Amino acid sequence: MSSKTKTTAATEDARPALVPKLRFPEFFGTGSWEQKHIEDFFNVGSSKRVLQQDWIAQGIPFYRTRELVSLSKNEPFSSEIFISKPLFEEITQKYGAPREGDFLISGVGTLGISYLVKKGDEFYFKDGNVIWFSRKGGISSLFFKYCFESDVIQDQILKQASVSTVGTYTIQNAKITKFYCPPTEVEQQKIAECLSSVDELMAGQARKVGALKTHKKGLMQQLFPREGETQPRLRFPEFQNVGEWKRMALGQAAIFYNGRAYKQEELLESGKYPVLRVGNFFTSNAWYYSDLELDETKYCEKGDLLYAWSASFGPRIWRGEKSIYHYHIWKVIEQRGIDKQFLFITLENETENMKAKTTNGLGIMHITKGAIESWQSAFPTLVEQRKIADCLTSLDNTIAAEIEKLDTLKSYKEGLMQQLFPSPDAIQS
């Protein structure tokens, strides 16, 4: 044996065994996890190209990335594109089609989303945007599902995409993507069953959240008059004989104040007042500040009703500190005889109605101040407004509590996966 070979062997012997932080007792001492490549267990490719002229309105579902993401997240969706049964059978006979245990992977857009094909699935998919892992064998598909979700693979996908001009996960990169697995399929299956049980809990909790949201939507449809009507279908007993709701423009029910437009040089890295932009409703990681002293109508404080009119538009109750709100946000001050929380619910309801009328909500990017002020809506007496607001706010609180439980389960699964799989740092060391 050469000195170089001896040195390499010694190095390998000296390297600690690669094992996760958490391992089931029956697998203690069963050996190190092994490095593998995706192409070791899967044929990696895509679909046979289907021409747009072959798309039809009914038949075998034809999925694109958007449907794949919905499938992966167990979200409901409606198939928009189909191909004929004879064409599907011809493609299947000549080129094959996804079968139980295979994977579909998003290669563009939201990268690295995986769908494990289930028994009874019958569909085809768009070439180019979706990568197909056709299972050869030798690995538990359910175990690989969690491998693919782990930081080890997801970090590689992000790094590979970062050097691409358009940010894609390619077939060639997929083939050489590395992952690590225990030496026996028995341990693989044990890990898969553990994580699958958590997924089942999460799915049940997600269904509960979905059911509550559906219940709220239906309740709002009953508690508010339909278009052209002045009384709702469902009314609390004490208001049965109170009479019709009063129709008025939203500009009569509230004052809409414009936010301030900023020049880039006016936005500071630090300062007296945070500058609230639409994106800050979703994250607090990228704030600008201002030292400008403005009219009081240009500030929002905790509890104020705001309305984002560009991009992710709709009403919000501000829960943060005193801030200057940006041009793409209005502050909404209710007039006398209007309850703020009821006004928030009304704006929420009217926004959803507007989205539904405009290309299923996909065609609207912004709305003008004049347009929202002219919207016609109906308002009951102040006492009834408060009764409805209390009812729906209570339901919102219930939904928020159930969403928090779902988020807790997601965090638990994330932490469990970090324990059950070797970390990227451990692999690099």
GUKEVO-491107 format. One line per 2 residues: their letters; for each residue x, y, z of N, C-alpha, C. Coordinates in steps of 0.05 Angstrom, whole numbers, plus 5000, padded with zeros to 4 digits. Example, Ala and Ser with C-alpha at 12.3 -4.5 7.8 and 13.67 -1.06 7.14 Angstrom:
2
AS) 5264/4886/5156/5246/4910/5156/5264/4934/5156  5257/4955/5142/5273/4979/5143/5258/5001/5157;
//
This chain:
429
MS) 5017/4976/5000/5000/5000/5000/5018/5025/5000  5012/5044/4983/5028/5068/4981/5023/5085/5006;
SK) 5042/5104/5011/5040/5121/5034/5015/5139/5032  5008/5147/5006/4985/5164/5002/4960/5149/5009;
TK) 4958/5123/5001/4935/5107/5006/4932/5102/5036  4955/5097/5050/4955/5093/5079/4945/5118/5093;
TT) 4953/5142/5083/4945/5167/5096/4915/5171/5092  4905/5165/5068/4876/5168/5063/4860/5150/5080;
AA) 4869/5125/5083/4855/5105/5099/4855/5114/5128  4877/5124/5137/4880/5133/5165/4861/5156/5171;
TE) 4859/5174/5151/4841/5197/5153/4812/5188/5156  4805/5168/5138/4777/5158/5139/4771/5145/5166;
DA) 4791/5130/5176/4787/5116/5202/4785/5136/5225  4800/5159/5222/4800/5178/5244/4774/5195/5244;
RP) 4761/5197/5221/4737/5213/5219/4714/5200/5236  4701/5217/5253/4680/5205/5270/4656/5196/5253;
AL) 4642/5175/5262/4619/5164/5248/4598/5186/5245  4586/5188/5221/4566/5207/5215/4539/5196/5224;
VP) 4529/5207/5246/4503/5198/5257/4487/5222/5266  4461/5220/5266/4444/5243/5275/4446/5246/5305;
KL) 4437/5269/5315/4438/5275/5344/4418/5257/5359  4396/5250/5345/4375/5233/5358/4372/5208/5341;
RF) 4375/5185/5354/4373/5160/5340/4357/5140/5357  4340/5125/5344/4324/5105/5359/4343/5085/5372;
PE) 4337/5077/5397/4355/5059/5412/4364/5034/5398  4346/5022/5383/4352/4996/5370/4373/4999/5348;
FF) 4380/5024/5341/4399/5028/5320/4426/5040/5330  4428/5042/5357/4454/5050/5368/4475/5030/5359;
GT) 4497/5040/5350/4520/5023/5343/4516/5007/5317  4496/5015/5301/4492/5000/5275/4508/5012/5252;
GS) 4523/5032/5258/4541/5043/5237/4534/5071/5228  4552/5082/5213/4550/5110/5204/4530/5112/5181;
WE) 4517/5136/5179/4501/5142/5156/4519/5144/5131  4508/5138/5108/4525/5137/5084/4516/5159/5064;
QK) 4536/5170/5050/4531/5190/5030/4521/5177/5004  4499/5188/4994/4487/5177/4969/4481/5201/4950;
HI) 4476/5195/4925/4466/5214/4906/4438/5206/4897  4422/5226/4890/4395/5220/4881/4394/5200/4859;
ED) 4413/5202/4840/4412/5184/4817/4419/5155/4825  4428/5151/4849/4433/5123/4858/4407/5108/4861;
FF) 4385/5122/4867/4360/5109/4873/4337/5117/4854  4342/5138/4837/4321/5148/4820/4332/5154/4792;
NV) 4315/5148/4772/4321/5158/4745/4310/5187/4745  4327/5206/4738/4320/5234/4740/4315/5245/4712;
GS) 4292/5256/4707/4285/5267/4681/4261/5284/4682  4247/5287/4660/4222/5302/4660/4202/5287/4642;
SK) 4182/5301/4633/4160/5288/4618/4165/5290/4588  4148/5276/4574/4147/5279/4545/4131/5305/4539;
RV) 4142/5321/4521/4128/5347/4516/4100/5343/4505  4081/5358/4517/4054/5358/4507/4048/5385/4496;
LQ) 4040/5387/4471/4035/5412/4458/4009/5425/4469  4009/5451/4469/3986/5466/4479/3960/5459/4464;
QD) 3964/5453/4438/3940/5446/4422/3927/5420/4431  3942/5404/4448/3930/5379/4458/3917/5382/4486;
WI) 3917/5407/4496/3904/5412/4522/3873/5413/4517  3858/5401/4535/3829/5401/4532/3816/5408/4559;
AQ) 3790/5410/4559/3776/5420/4583/3770/5398/4603  3769/5372/4595/3764/5350/4613/3781/5326/4604;
GI) 3788/5309/4623/3804/5286/4617/3823/5279/4639  3848/5273/4632/3869/5267/4651/3882/5293/4660;
PF) 3883/5299/4686/3895/5324/4695/3924/5328/4685  3930/5352/4678/3957/5359/4668/3968/5381/4686;
YR) 3988/5374/4703/3997/5392/4724/4021/5408/4716  4021/5433/4726/4044/5451/4724/4055/5455/4752;
TR) 4074/5473/4755/4087/5477/4781/4067/5486/4802  4048/5503/4794/4028/5513/4814/4011/5491/4825;
EL) 4003/5472/4809/3987/5449/4819/4005/5431/4836  4030/5428/4828/4049/5411/4843/4052/5422/4872;
VS) 4055/5449/4874/4058/5461/4900/4033/5456/4917  4009/5459/4905/3984/5454/4920/3983/5425/4929;
LS) 3990/5407/4911/3990/5378/4918/4008/5373/4942  4032/5385/4941/4052/5380/4962/4042/5390/4989;
KN) 4028/5412/4989/4018/5425/5013/3990/5415/5022  3979/5396/5006/3952/5386/5012/3932/5408/5011;
EP) 3936/5428/4993/3918/5450/4990/3897/5444/4968  3873/5451/4971/3853/5446/4950/3859/5463/4926;
FS) 3854/5452/4902/3857/5467/4878/3840/5454/4856  3835/5469/4835/3819/5459/4813/3837/5456/4789;
SE) 3838/5432/4777/3854/5428/4753/3843/5445/4730  3860/5459/4717/3852/5477/4695/3858/5465/4668;
IF) 3877/5447/4667/3886/5436/4641/3884/5405/4642  3876/5393/4620/3873/5364/4618/3884/5355/4591;
IS) 3890/5329/4589/3896/5317/4563/3877/5293/4560  3875/5283/4536/3856/5262/4531/3866/5235/4542;
KP) 3849/5217/4549/3856/5191/4558/3873/5175/4537  3865/5176/4512/3882/5161/4492/3910/5172/4490;
LF) 3913/5199/4492/3940/5211/4491/3956/5203/4515  3943/5203/4538/3957/5195/4563/3966/5166/4561;
EE) 3949/5149/4551/3956/5120/4549/3978/5116/4529  3979/5132/4508/4000/5130/4488/4027/5138/4500;
IT) 4026/5161/4515/4051/5170/4528/4060/5150/4549  4042/5140/4564/4049/5120/4585/4062/5096/4573;
QK) 4051/5086/4552/4062/5062/4539/4090/5067/4527  4094/5090/4516/4120/5096/4503/4141/5106/4522;
YG) 4133/5123/4541/4152/5138/4557/4148/5134/4587  4126/5122/4595/4120/5119/4624/4106/5143/4635;
AP) 4096/5140/4659/4082/5162/4673/4088/5158/4703  4085/5179/4719/4091/5177/4748/4074/5155/4761;
RE) 4087/5140/4777/4074/5118/4791/4080/5120/4821  4065/5105/4837/4068/5105/4866/4098/5103/4874;
GD) 4107/5121/4892/4134/5120/4901/4153/5139/4886  4144/5149/4863/4160/5169/4848/4156/5197/4861;
FL) 4173/5216/4852/4171/5243/4861/4170/5262/4838  4155/5284/4842/4156/5307/4824/4167/5330/4840;
IS) 4186/5345/4827/4201/5366/4841/4198/5392/4825  4193/5414/4838/4192/5440/4824/4220/5449/4818;
GV) 4224/5455/4792/4251/5464/4784/4253/5494/4778  4230/5508/4778/4230/5537/4774/4211/5549/4794;
GT) 4212/5575/4797/4194/5589/4815/4201/5582/4844  4182/5570/4858/4186/5561/4885/4202/5534/4883;
LG) 4228/5536/4887/4246/5513/4881/4244/5492/4903  4248/5467/4895/4252/5445/4914/4227/5436/4928;
IS) 4204/5442/4918/4179/5431/4929/4175/5403/4918  4170/5384/4935/4167/5356/4926/4139/5345/4930;
YL) 4131/5327/4912/4106/5313/4915/4111/5283/4912  4104/5268/4932/4107/5239/4931/4082/5227/4918;
VK) 4085/5214/4895/4062/5203/4880/4049/5181/4896  4023/5182/4898/4008/5163/4915/3995/5141/4898;
KG) 3987/5120/4911/3973/5099/4897/3946/5109/4886  3941/5104/4861/3916/5113/4849/3918/5139/4834;
DE) 3941/5154/4838/3944/5179/4823/3945/5174/4793  3931/5190/4778/3931/5188/4749/3932/5216/4738;
FY) 3955/5224/4728/3959/5251/4717/3984/5251/4700  3988/5273/4685/4013/5278/4672/4021/5306/4679;
FK) 4045/5315/4670/4055/5340/4679/4072/5354/4657  4076/5380/4661/4089/5397/4642/4120/5392/4643;
DG) 4132/5389/4620/4161/5385/4618/4175/5412/4625  4200/5409/4631/4217/5433/4635/4215/5445/4663;
NV) 4191/5451/4673/4188/5464/4699/4188/5444/4722  4181/5419/4716/4178/5398/4736/4198/5375/4730;
IW) 4212/5367/4751/4231/5345/4748/4218/5320/4760  4223/5297/4746/4211/5272/4754/4233/5253/4764;
FS) 4229/5245/4789/4246/5224/4801/4231/5197/4799  4239/5180/4781/4227/5154/4777/4242/5134/4794;
RK) 4229/5122/4813/4243/5105/4833/4254/5079/4821  4279/5074/4827/4292/5048/4819/4288/5028/4841;
GG) 4289/5036/4866/4288/5018/4889/4311/5022/4907  4311/5007/4929/4334/5008/4948/4331/5029/4969;
IS) 4309/5044/4969/4305/5065/4989/4275/5068/4994  4268/5074/5019/4241/5080/5026/4233/5107/5014;
SL) 4212/5107/4998/4204/5133/4986/4195/5152/5007  4181/5143/5028/4172/5160/5049/4196/5172/5064;
FF) 4217/5156/5068/4241/5166/5081/4254/5187/5063  4256/5182/5037/4268/5201/5019/4252/5227/5019;
KY) 4226/5226/5022/4210/5251/5023/4221/5269/5044  4227/5258/5068/4237/5275/5089/4266/5282/5085;
CF) 4282/5265/5072/4309/5272/5065/4308/5297/5047  4290/5297/5028/4289/5319/5009/4281/5345/5023;
ES) 4265/5343/5044/4257/5367/5059/4279/5377/5077  4298/5360/5083/4319/5367/5103/4337/5389/5093;
DV) 4351/5402/5112/4370/5424/5105/4392/5415/5086  4400/5390/5088/4422/5381/5072/4416/5384/5042;
IQ) 4393/5375/5034/4385/5377/5005/4376/5405/4998  4360/5418/5015/4349/5444/5009/4372/5465/5007;
DQ) 4392/5463/5023/4415/5481/5021/4429/5478/4994  4432/5453/4985/4445/5448/4959/4428/5460/4936;
IL) 4402/5457/4938/4385/5469/4917/4388/5499/4915  4389/5512/4938/4392/5541/4939/4419/5550/4928;
KQ) 4440/5535/4935/4467/5541/4925/4469/5537/4895  4457/5515/4885/4458/5509/4857/4442/5530/4841;
AS) 4419/5538/4852/4403/5558/4839/4416/5586/4838  4432/5592/4859/4444/5618/4861/4465/5623/4839;
VS) 4476/5602/4828/4496/5606/4806/4483/5604/4779  4457/5600/4778/4442/5599/4753/4432/5627/4746;
TV) 4432/5634/4721/4423/5661/4713/4393/5665/4718  4377/5644/4718/4348/5647/4722/4339/5633/4748;
GT) 4357/5623/4764/4350/5610/4789/4333/5585/4786  4346/5565/4775/4331/5539/4770/4346/5516/4783;
YT) 4331/5495/4788/4341/5469/4797/4339/5451/4773  4362/5443/4762/4362/5429/4737/4363/5398/4741;
IQ) 4357/5384/4719/4358/5355/4720/4387/5346/4727  4407/5358/4715/4434/5350/4720/4442/5355/4749;
NA) 4434/5378/4760/4440/5384/4788/4425/5364/4806  4401/5357/4799/4386/5338/4815/4400/5311/4817;
KI) 4410/5302/4794/4424/5276/4794/4447/5275/4814  4462/5296/4817/4486/5295/4834/4481/5307/4861;
TK) 4456/5314/4867/4450/5324/4894/4455/5302/4914  4470/5308/4935/4478/5289/4956/4458/5289/4979;
FY) 4455/5266/4991/4441/5263/5016/4452/5240/5032  4443/5237/5056/4455/5217/5074/4432/5199/5085;
CP) 4438/5174/5087/4417/5156/5097/4429/5134/5114  4414/5123/5133/4424/5102/5150/4429/5076/5133;
PT) 4445/5058/5144/4453/5035/5128/4431/5015/5123  4409/5016/5137/4388/4996/5133/4361/5010/5127;
EV) 4345/4996/5111/4318/5007/5104/4300/5006/5129  4306/4988/5148/4290/4987/5172/4291/5013/5187;
EQ) 4316/5024/5190/4319/5050/5204/4306/5072/5187  4309/5071/5161/4297/5091/5144/4266/5091/5149;
QK) 4254/5068/5150/4226/5066/5153/4217/5076/5181  4233/5071/5201/4227/5080/5228/4226/5110/5229;
IA) 4245/5123/5217/4246/5152/5216/4222/5163/5201  4216/5150/5178/4194/5159/5161/4167/5157/5176;
EC) 4163/5135/5191/4138/5131/5206/4136/5152/5228  4158/5159/5241/4157/5179/5262/4149/5206/5251;
LS) 4162/5215/5230/4156/5241/5218/4128/5241/5205  4120/5218/5194/4094/5216/5181/4072/5220/5202;
SV) 4076/5210/5226/4056/5214/5247/4052/5243/5254  4075/5258/5253/4073/5287/5259/4058/5301/5235;
DE) 4064/5292/5211/4050/5303/5188/4020/5299/5189  4012/5275/5199/3984/5270/5202/3971/5288/5222;
LM) 3985/5294/5244/3974/5313/5263/3972/5341/5251  3992/5349/5235/3992/5375/5222/3969/5377/5202;
AG) 3965/5355/5187/3944/5355/5167/3916/5357/5181  3913/5343/5203/3888/5345/5218/3883/5373/5228;
QA) 3905/5386/5239/3902/5413/5249/3897/5433/5226  3910/5428/5203/3905/5446/5180/3876/5444/5170;
RK) 3865/5419/5171/3837/5416/5164/3819/5431/5183  3826/5431/5208/3810/5445/5228/3810/5475/5223;
VG) 3834/5486/5217/3836/5514/5210/3820/5520/5185  3823/5503/5165/3808/5507/5140/3778/5507/5144;
AL) 3769/5489/5161/3740/5487/5167/3730/5512/5181  3746/5523/5200/3738/5547/5214/3737/5571/5195;
KT) 3756/5572/5176/3757/5595/5157/3733/5593/5138  3726/5568/5131/3702/5564/5114/3677/5572/5129;
HK) 3676/5564/5154/3653/5572/5171/3650/5602/5173  3673/5616/5177/3672/5645/5179/3662/5657/5153;
KG) 3672/5647/5130/3664/5658/5105/3634/5655/5101  3624/5631/5107/3595/5626/5105/3579/5644/5124;
LM) 3589/5647/5148/3575/5664/5168/3574/5693/5159  3596/5703/5147/3596/5730/5138/3576/5734/5115;
QQ) 3573/5714/5098/3554/5716/5076/3526/5717/5087  3521/5705/5111/3494/5706/5123/3490/5731/5139;
LF) 3511/5741/5152/3509/5764/5170/3508/5791/5156  3516/5792/5130/3516/5816/5114/3496/5814/5091;
PR) 3483/5836/5085/3464/5835/5063/3478/5829/5036  3464/5814/5019/3475/5809/4992/3473/5834/4976;
EG) 3487/5834/4953/3487/5858/4936/3458/5864/4927  3451/5889/4931/3424/5898/4923/3403/5895/4945;
ET) 3411/5882/4967/3392/5878/4990/3400/5895/5013  3381/5899/5031/3386/5918/5054/3383/5904/5081;
QP) 3379/5877/5081/3378/5862/5106/3392/5835/5102  3406/5826/5122/3421/5801/5120/3402/5777/5123;
RL) 3411/5754/5115/3395/5729/5117/3394/5719/5146  3415/5726/5161/3417/5717/5189/3420/5741/5207;
RF) 3403/5743/5227/3403/5766/5245/3400/5757/5274  3414/5770/5292/3410/5763/5320/3381/5770/5329;
PE) 3370/5753/5347/3341/5756/5353/3333/5784/5361  3350/5798/5377/3342/5825/5387/3341/5846/5365;
FQ) 3350/5839/5340/3350/5858/5318/3331/5850/5295  3315/5830/5300/3298/5819/5279/3279/5840/5268;
NV) 3269/5858/5285/3248/5877/5276/3259/5906/5276  3285/5909/5276/3297/5936/5277/3294/5951/5251;
GE) 3293/5936/5229/3290/5950/5203/3314/5945/5185  3314/5959/5162/3334/5955/5142/3361/5968/5150;
WK) 3382/5958/5139/3408/5970/5142/3409/5995/5124  3425/6014/5131/3428/6039/5116/3451/6037/5096;
RM) 3445/6041/5071/3466/6040/5050/3479/6067/5048  3506/6066/5046/3521/6091/5043/3548/6085/5030;
AL) 3560/6105/5019/3587/6102/5008/3607/6100/5031  3628/6085/5027/3648/6082/5048/3661/6109/5055;
GQ) 3661/6127/5036/3671/6154/5041/3654/6169/5060  3628/6161/5064/3611/6173/5084/3615/6160/5111;
AA) 3623/6134/5111/3626/6119/5136/3653/6125/5149  3673/6134/5133/3699/6137/5144/3715/6158/5128;
IF) 3736/6168/5140/3755/6186/5126/3779/6169/5119  3788/6171/5095/3812/6156/5085/3835/6176/5082;
YN) 3856/6174/5098/3879/6192/5097/3901/6179/5081  3913/6194/5062/3935/6185/5047/3961/6183/5064;
GR) 3977/6163/5059/4003/6161/5071/4022/6180/5057  4047/6181/5067/4066/6200/5056/4085/6185/5036;
AY) 4089/6198/5013/4107/6187/4993/4136/6197/5000  4154/6178/5000/4182/6184/5008/4201/6183/4985;
KQ) 4220/6201/4984/4243/6198/4966/4262/6179/4980  4277/6164/4964/4295/6144/4975/4314/6156/4995;
EE) 4324/6181/4989/4344/6193/5008/4332/6202/5034  4305/6202/5036/4292/6209/5061/4288/6185/5080;
LL) 4292/6162/5069/4289/6138/5085/4316/6131/5099  4316/6131/5126/4340/6128/5141/4343/6100/5152;
ES) 4368/6092/5159/4373/6066/5171/4365/6066/5200  4364/6090/5213/4354/6093/5240/4342/6121/5243;
GK) 4325/6124/5263/4312/6150/5266/4290/6149/5287  4276/6170/5289/4255/6173/5311/4231/6156/5306;
YP) 4222/6155/5280/4197/6141/5274/4202/6118/5253  4192/6094/5258/4192/6074/5237/4174/6083/5214;
VL) 4182/6076/5189/4165/6081/5166/4152/6055/5158  4126/6054/5161/4111/6029/5156/4104/6027/5126;
RV) 4115/6006/5114/4109/6000/5086/4092/5975/5085  4080/5969/5062/4062/5946/5059/4076/5920/5068;
GN) 4102/5917/5060/4116/5892/5067/4120/5888/5097  4119/5910/5112/4123/5908/5141/4098/5896/5155;
FF) 4076/5893/5141/4054/5879/5153/4060/5849/5156  4079/5839/5140/4086/5811/5140/4113/5804/5152;
TS) 4131/5824/5154/4157/5819/5166/4167/5845/5178  4183/5842/5199/4195/5866/5212/4225/5868/5206;
NA) 4234/5853/5186/4263/5851/5182/4275/5874/5166  4259/5888/5151/4270/5909/5134/4255/5935/5138;
WY) 4263/5950/5159/4250/5975/5166/4267/5999/5158  4254/6020/5149/4266/6046/5146/4255/6064/5168;
YS) 4269/6087/5172/4261/6106/5193/4261/6134/5182  4249/6152/5198/4248/6180/5190/4248/6198/5215;
DL) 4261/6221/5213/4261/6241/5235/4241/6264/5229  4227/6262/5207/4208/6283/5199/4185/6286/5219;
EL) 4179/6311/5225/4155/6317/5242/4133/6325/5223  4111/6309/5223/4090/6313/5203/4063/6318/5217;
DE) 4043/6324/5201/4016/6327/5212/4008/6300/5226  3992/6302/5247/3985/6278/5262/3970/6257/5246;
TK) 3957/6266/5224/3943/6246/5207/3962/6228/5192  3988/6235/5192/4008/6218/5177/4020/6197/5195;
YC) 4012/6195/5220/4023/6175/5238/4001/6154/5244  4009/6130/5248/3991/6109/5258/4001/6099/5285;
EK) 3982/6093/5302/3989/6083/5329/3974/6056/5333  3982/6042/5354/3971/6016/5360/3940/6018/5362;
GD) 3927/6000/5347/3898/5999/5346/3886/6014/5323  3902/6029/5307/3891/6044/5284/3883/6025/5262;
LL) 3862/6032/5247/3854/6017/5224/3868/6028/5199  3882/6010/5185/3897/6018/5161/3886/6001/5137;
YA) 3892/6011/5113/3884/5996/5089/3907/5997/5069  3919/5974/5062/3939/5972/5042/3926/5971/5015;
WS) 3932/5990/4997/3918/5991/4972/3934/5982/4948  3958/5972/4952/3975/5963/4931/3986/5936/4938;
AS) 3989/5918/4918/4001/5891/4922/3983/5875/4940  3992/5869/4965/3976/5853/4983/3956/5871/4997;
FG) 3934/5877/4983/3916/5898/4993/3895/5887/5011  3884/5905/5028/3863/5898/5046/3867/5912/5073;
PR) 3848/5910/5091/3850/5924/5117/3867/5910/5137  3879/5925/5155/3896/5915/5177/3891/5932/5201;
IW) 3891/5919/5225/3892/5934/5250/3922/5935/5258  3933/5959/5261/3961/5962/5267/3966/5955/5296;
RG) 3986/5938/5302/3992/5928/5329/4019/5938/5339  4032/5954/5323/4059/5963/5330/4060/5990/5343;
EK) 4085/6001/5344/4089/6027/5357/4081/6050/5338  4082/6075/5347/4076/6098/5331/4095/6099/5307;
SI) 4083/6100/5283/4099/6099/5258/4087/6119/5238  4103/6125/5218/4094/6140/5195/4086/6119/5173;
YH) 4061/6120/5164/4053/6100/5145/4059/6111/5116  4067/6093/5099/4076/6099/5072/4053/6105/5054;
YH) 4060/6115/5030/4040/6124/5010/4021/6102/5001  4030/6077/5001/4012/6055/4992/3993/6045/5014;
IW) 3991/6061/5035/3973/6054/5058/3955/6078/5064  3930/6073/5070/3912/6094/5080/3907/6089/5110;
KV) 3904/6110/5125/3893/6108/5152/3863/6114/5150  3848/6097/5163/3818/6098/5161/3807/6106/5188;
IE) 3793/6129/5189/3781/6138/5214/3751/6137/5211  3738/6121/5228/3709/6118/5226/3694/6143/5234;
QR) 3672/6148/5221/3655/6171/5228/3637/6164/5252  3624/6184/5262/3606/6179/5285/3584/6160/5276;
GI) 3578/6141/5294/3557/6121/5289/3568/6096/5275  3594/6095/5271/3607/6072/5258/3627/6059/5277;
DK) 3625/6033/5282/3643/6019/5299/3668/6011/5283  3692/6016/5295/3717/6011/5281/3720/5982/5273;
QF) 3715/5964/5291/3718/5935/5285/3698/5926/5264  3674/5937/5265/3654/5930/5244/3663/5941/5217;
LF) 3675/5965/5218/3685/5977/5193/3708/5960/5181  3725/5950/5199/3747/5932/5190/3735/5908/5176;
IT) 3715/5896/5188/3702/5872/5177/3688/5878/5151  3675/5902/5149/3662/5910/5125/3682/5914/5102;
LE) 3705/5927/5108/3726/5930/5088/3737/5903/5079  3741/5885/5098/3750/5858/5092/3731/5844/5073;
NE) 3705/5846/5079/3684/5833/5064/3682/5846/5036  3682/5872/5034/3680/5886/5008/3705/5881/4991;
TE) 3728/5878/5003/3752/5873/4988/3751/5845/4976  3741/5825/4991/3738/5798/4980/3718/5798/4957;
NM) 3696/5813/4960/3676/5814/4939/3689/5826/4914  3705/5847/4917/3718/5860/4894/3738/5841/4881;
KA) 3753/5826/4896/3772/5807/4885/3757/5786/4869  3734/5776/4879/3719/5755/4866/3709/5765/4839;
KT) 3703/5791/4836/3692/5802/4811/3714/5807/4791  3739/5808/4799/3761/5816/4781/3780/5793/4777;
TN) 3775/5777/4757/3793/5755/4748/3801/5738/4772  3781/5730/4788/3786/5712/4811/3808/5724/4830;
GL) 3809/5750/4831/3828/5763/4850/3856/5765/4839  3861/5756/4814/3888/5756/4804/3895/5782/4788;
GI) 3874/5796/4779/3879/5818/4761/3882/5845/4775  3877/5846/4801/3878/5872/4816/3905/5875/4829;
MH) 3919/5897/4823/3944/5903/4836/3942/5926/4855  3922/5944/4850/3918/5967/4868/3890/5977/4864;
IT) 3882/5995/4882/3855/6008/4880/3859/6037/4887  3844/6055/4875/3847/6083/4880/3831/6092/4904;
KG) 3839/6114/4916/3825/6125/4939/3796/6133/4931  3793/6145/4908/3766/6153/4899/3748/6129/4895;
AI) 3759/6106/4886/3743/6082/4881/3733/6071/4908  3751/6069/4928/3742/6057/4953/3722/6075/4967;
ES) 3726/6101/4965/3707/6120/4978/3680/6119/4966  3678/6110/4941/3652/6109/4927/3638/6082/4930;
WQ) 3653/6062/4941/3640/6036/4945/3615/6039/4962  3594/6026/4953/3569/6026/4968/3568/6002/4987;
SA) 3562/6007/5012/3559/5985/5032/3536/5991/5050  3529/5972/5066/3505/5975/5084/3514/5973/5113;
FP) 3502/5989/5130/3508/5990/5158/3483/5989/5175  3483/5972/5196/3460/5972/5215/3465/5993/5236;
TL) 3449/5992/5257/3453/6010/5280/3479/6004/5293  3489/6023/5309/3515/6020/5322/3515/5995/5341;
VE) 3492/5991/5355/3490/5969/5373/3493/5942/5358  3479/5940/5335/3480/5915/5319/3508/5912/5307;
QR) 3520/5934/5298/3548/5933/5288/3566/5919/5309  3564/5928/5333/3582/5918/5354/3576/5889/5360;
KI) 3551/5881/5359/3543/5853/5364/3556/5835/5342  3554/5843/5317/3566/5828/5295/3596/5827/5297;
AD) 3608/5850/5304/3637/5852/5306/3647/5834/5329  3633/5834/5351/3641/5816/5374/3640/5787/5366;
CL) 3619/5779/5351/3616/5751/5342/3639/5743/5324  3644/5759/5304/3665/5752/5285/3693/5755/5296;
TS) 3697/5774/5314/3723/5777/5327/3729/5753/5344  3708/5743/5358/3712/5719/5374/3720/5695/5357;
LD) 3707/5693/5334/3714/5671/5315/3742/5675/5305  3750/5700/5298/3777/5705/5289/3798/5697/5311;
NT) 3791/5702/5336/3809/5694/5358/3812/5664/5359  3790/5650/5355/3791/5620/5354/3808/5610/5332;
IA) 3805/5622/5308/3821/5615/5285/3850/5620/5290  3856/5643/5302/3884/5650/5308/3897/5630/5327;
AE) 3881/5622/5347/3891/5602/5366/3897/5575/5353  3880/5567/5334/3884/5542/5320/3908/5544/5301;
IE) 3912/5567/5289/3935/5572/5271/3961/5570/5288  3960/5581/5312/3983/5580/5330/3990/5551/5337;
KL) 3970/5535/5341/3975/5506/5346/3988/5493/5322  3978/5500/5298/3990/5489/5273/4019/5498/5271;
DT) 4024/5523/5276/4052/5533/5275/4070/5519/5295  4059/5513/5319/4074/5498/5339/4082/5471/5329;
LK) 4063/5457/5316/4069/5431/5304/4090/5433/5283  4088/5454/5266/4108/5457/5245/4136/5462/5257;
SY) 4137/5477/5278/4163/5482/5292/4174/5457/5305  4155/5441/5316/4163/5415/5328/4175/5397/5307;
KE) 4162/5395/5284/4172/5378/5262/4199/5387/5253  4202/5413/5249/4227/5424/5240/4250/5417/5260;
GL) 4245/5420/5286/4265/5413/5306/4271/5384/5306  4250/5368/5302/4253/5339/5302/4270/5330/5279;
MQ) 4265/5342/5255/4281/5335/5232/4310/5342/5235  4315/5365/5249/4343/5373/5254/4357/5353/5272;
QL) 4342/5339/5289/4353/5319/5306/4356/5292/5293  4337/5285/5276/4336/5258/5264/4354/5255/5239;
FP) 4363/5278/5228/4381/5277/5205/4407/5291/5212  4430/5281/5203/4455/5295/5208/4454/5323/5197;
SP) 4465/5342/5211/4464/5370/5203/4485/5375/5181  4481/5396/5165/4501/5404/5145/4528/5409/5158;
DA) 4528/5421/5182/4554/5427/5196/4568/5401/5203  4553/5381/5213/4565/5356/5220/4577/5342/5195;
IQ) 4563/5344/5173/4572/5332/5148/4598/5345/5139  4599/5371/5140/4623/5386/5131/4647/5380/5149;
S) 4642/5375/5174/4664/5370/5192/4676/5342/5188;
//
